[in-house]
């Protein structure tokens, strides 16, 4: 399906396998990061499909969604607005939100708004500030000197430990990443480097879950702890022997953590 945001079209999908006798059913929206597309959530869907209407979309500039165009059009507000637009197109004014990597950063920004529609927030491999992510600062020069395929090959090692994926999973992720648009990759990466949400975190009212790998070269456990200390209602789960691609390599485990967290939040509220 297509969501027309007024500044370009975004590709999205609604999966609703909830039993017809379960009403009302909340919506959960997924927002992925750079170098992949909405299919990265595929192994999450079976775990969560009985609890939520699920909405996944291709982040602006990736998959089948439109790019931003001019460099000054790439803003965190635009990505947060895209999440709201897709949710509204899917019929949800309020929703649970799961974001990974840069998608998680945009999700933090959205959840910090005074009029935030976020019921619960989960961030996977997510940084709230980019000033310390030196690897991202070097992407432009790496791509200029070595090209997209070499960049992608190196990123696979930064995302996954050896043996973390099946051969089929590794082939899909590597192929998808190598085919992504360099302009979008660089624009989003450089936007992240210039982002600092430290002052916004205390405004997040939604119960928040952080899922963090212990071995990401981009998002350290210390960064996640900084978020945890600032967000009023926040839990942190650290996954051992995992790198930045936690969302894909540990999909079922991450989804189970989200299901348990949201069920507990709902139970506590009732």
N, C-alpha and C positions, 0 to 999 in steps of 0.2 A: 504494500500500500504506500501511498505518497502523502506526505504532510507538506503543505505549502505554507512556509513560515512568513512569507512576505519578503524574504531576502534569499529565496532559493528553496528547492524541494529536498526533503529528506526521506529516505527509504526506511519504512518501518514495518513491523509485523506484530500482530496480536495473537497470542496463543491462549485459548481459554478451554481447559480440560477439567475445570472444577465441576463437581457433581451438581446437578440442577437443584438439589434440595439444600445446598449450602448458600444461604443468603443472609446478609450481603457478603460479597466477595471483594476484597481489596485488590487493587492493581499494584503490581511491582514493575518498575521501569529499570532497564539496564542501560548503562552508558559506558562504552568501551574507550580505550585509549588509542595511542598512535600505532600505526603499522599493522592493524588488523581490521576486522569488520564485525558485524553483529553475530556472525556464526561462532565467534569465540565463546559465546554463552551456551552453546548447544548441550554440553553435558550438565549444565545447571538445570535445564528445563525439566527433566524427569523428576528431580528431587523436589522442585517447588510447584509443579503444575497442579497438584491437588489443593494447594493452599491459596493460590493467587491467579488472577488474570495476569499474564506475563506480556510485557511489551519490550521488544528490543529494536534498536534502530542503528543504522550506519551513521556514526558521528560525521559531522560536516567535514568534507574533504576526503572521506574514506568510503570504501565500498561503493554503493550506488548513490550516495548522497552528494549534493552539489558542494563545490568548494566556496570559499569566501570571496575570492577575487583579489582586490587590492590588499597590500600588506596591512594597512591600518584597519581593515575590516575584521581582522582576527583578534577578537577580544574575549575575555572570560565571560563577560555579560552575554555575548552572543551565544556561546555554548550553553550557558545556563538557561537562556531563553529558549534554545532549541529543545531542551529536555521538557520544559513546560509545554511547548507547542506540540510535541509528539504525544505527551500524555493527554492533552486536551483533545487532539485528533482521535485518540483511542477512547475518549469518553471519560477520562479521569481528571477531576479537578484537584484531588488530593491523592497521594500515592506513596508507596514505599520506593526507595531509590537505592540502587546498587551501582557504584561507579568504580572503574579500575584505572590505575595510573592517572593520566591526564583527565580521563573521564571522572575519576574520583575527585580531582582538584576542582573541576567545574561543579561537581555535586556538592562539595563543601561550600563553595561560593553561593550556590542556590539555597542551600539549607540555612545559611546565615542571614538571608534576607528577612526583613520584618514581616513580609507577606508570604513567607515560604509555604509551599504546598506539601512539603515533605513530612510524611508520618514517621518513618524510621529511615536512617541512613546507614549504608554499609559502604566502606571504602576499602578497596583492595590494592595493595602496593601503591599507596597514595602519599604524595608530598603536599604540604600546605605552602611551602615556599621553595623556590628553585635556585636560590643563590648558591647553594652548595653542590649543585648537580653539574660538576665540571664536564662529565662525559657528554652531556647534551650540548654544551657550548662548542664542542669540537665537531659536531655533526656536519655542519656546512662545509668545513674544510675536508673532512673525510669523504664526503660525497663528491666534492670537486676533484679530489686527487684519485680516488679509488672506484667511484661509481656505486650505484645502488646495490648491486649484487654483493659486492664485498662488504658494504656496510651491513646488509642484512645477515650475511654469514656470521659476522662478528657479533651482531645482536642476538643471534640464536644462542650463543654461548653465554651471553649476559642474562638471557631470560631463563635458560633451563640447564640443570645439571645433566651430565651424560646419563642416559638411561631413564630420564624422567618421563619421556614420551614414547609411545609406540612409533614404529616407522611411519605408519600412515598419518598419525597426528603431526609428527615432525615435518613430513612432506607438505601437509596442508598449511601449517603455520608458516613455514619458510617460503612457500610459493606466494601466499597471500601478502606477507610482509615485503618481499622483494618487488611485488607488483604495485605497491602503493605509490601514490603521487608524491614525488620529492618536495614539491612546493608546500603541500599540506603538512608533510612530515616536519619540515624545517620551521614553518610558521607556527605550528603548535608547540614544537620543542622550544623555540625561542620565546614564545608567549609564556610557557611554564617557567623558564629561567628568570623572567622578569616579574613573576608573581610572588607576592607575599601576603598570605591571608591571616597572619598571626593576630592582627587586631580584630578580625572578624569571628574567630573561632568561638569566643565566649557568647556570641549571639545565637549560636545553634541550639535550638530548643528540642529538636528531634532526638530521641534516643539513638545513639551512634555506635556502630561496631566497626572496629578497624581489624582487617585481616592482613597481616604483614609477614613477608618471608624473612628468614634470618640472613639471607645472602644476596639481597638485591644490591647491585652497584649504584642504583639510583635513589632508592628509598631505604634508609637505614632504620633499624629498630629505634634508635634515638629520635629520629624525626617523628616516628609514630607516637612515641612517648610524649613528645612535645604537644602533639595534637590532643592526646588523651588528657593531659594536664589542663588544657584550656577549654575543652568542650565539657559542659556541665554534666551530661549523662553519657558517659563513653566507656566502652569496654574494648580491650585489646587482646587479640589472639595472635601469637607468633608461631609460624609454621617452620619447624626445623627442616634442614636440607632442602630448602626451596630458594629459587631465585626470582627475578622480577616477573616472570611469566606464571606466577602462582595461580592467577585466574584460570589458566588453561591446564597446567600440570596437575593441579589439585582441585579441579572443578567440583567434583562430587562432595569432597570434604568441606570446601568453602560454602557450597549451597546448603549443606546440612547445618553448618554454623549459622547461616542466615535464617533458616527455618526455625531453629531452636531459639534464636535471639528474638525474632519477631513474635513467636508464640508466647514467649515469656513476657514481652512488653505488653501484648494484648491481655494476657492473664493478669498482670499487675494492674492494668488500667481498669479491669472489671472487678 
